Each structure stands twice: as structure tokens, then as C-alpha cells.
Amino acid sequence: MAAASTSRVLSGEHDHQGCIDRALSRADGLCTERGVRFTPLRRQVLKLIWGNHEAVKAYDLLELLKPFDPSAKPATIYRALDFLLEQGFIHRIESLNAFIGCSDVGRQHELLLLICDRCHTVEERAAVAVMDAVAAEIAAAGFRVRYKALEIHGLCAACASREPQERA
């Protein structure tokens, strides 16, 4: 799903409001199903995270939240982020200390995150073969995993296509 939506983003056909609406609708449904409260504040933070396909930092979220809740403090954002992470509605990008919306909400999954260093978009991919190979290496090491995400930095297809070809 992420690859298709990223392709539409790059070609100009992307209905981003549709991404936001789907994310909020899925979160509403899952919170009801799980018996947890999807408060207006949590909803607004999720909506802000889905504002585009770029990773967003907590303090940037705090500034974006001010028109909605002028009394918001860093703890307000961090509590909302903790909830959204716990419910699987967002992912933390460790290398950027930032957050993105999850494109596969409702299912526990491993992540391959492709992070464009130029336009700052982040694409979430399943990459089953890659993650299976990583799982095999982890098992061989006898390591116990709590969370697994691979973050790859570089240039997305659109940014790479605008760069002059490198000589071999």
C-alpha cells in the first residue's frame, strides 16, 4: 500500500486528504474495538502527523497543536504520542527522533522505512524477503527482539531522478 501511495504522491495524482481520512477512520474504529479513548487531542495529533508524508518532530507537533490547544505543553504531546505508538497508529523514526503515520494500522508488523534526505518523505514498506533475512540473522544470534525497524536514508525516486547520473 505504501509503495502505491508514494507513487501517486510523486506523480501528482495523490489525494492526501484521503490518507488523512482513512487514518482517522481506522483509528476511530480500532479505538472503539479496543475500548480505548480516542480523545479530540489524540485525534488532532494523529491528524497533524498525517499532515504530509514527512516525519514530524514532537516539538514541531507542539507548535502545530497550539491553534487547537493553546495551553498544550510538551507533556501533552508526549502523552498523545505514547498513546498513538501503543495503538500502532504511528511509527517512531529513531534516526530522526520523529514520527510518521502507519500505513498498515491494526496489524503488528516489522518495518522497512525509506527516508528521503532531500524532500524528507518517508515510505513504509513490508519488504518481506528483507525482514525474513534479518529475522534469520537475529535467530542465529539468539537475540530477543522487542521492536524491529530498518531505516534506510537516501533519495526517493523523484529526488533521485532530478540528480545528474553519477559516473561509475
Buried (B, 14 or more C-beta within 10 A) or exposed (E): EBEEBBBBBBEEEBEBEEBBEBBBEBBEEBBEEEEEEBEEBBBBBBBBBBBBBBBBBBEBBBEBBEEBBEEBEEEBBEBBBEBBBEBBBBBBBEEBEBBBBBBBBBEEBBBBBBBBEEBBBBBBBBBEEBBEEBEEEEEEEEEEEEEEBBBEEEBBEBBEEEEEEEEE
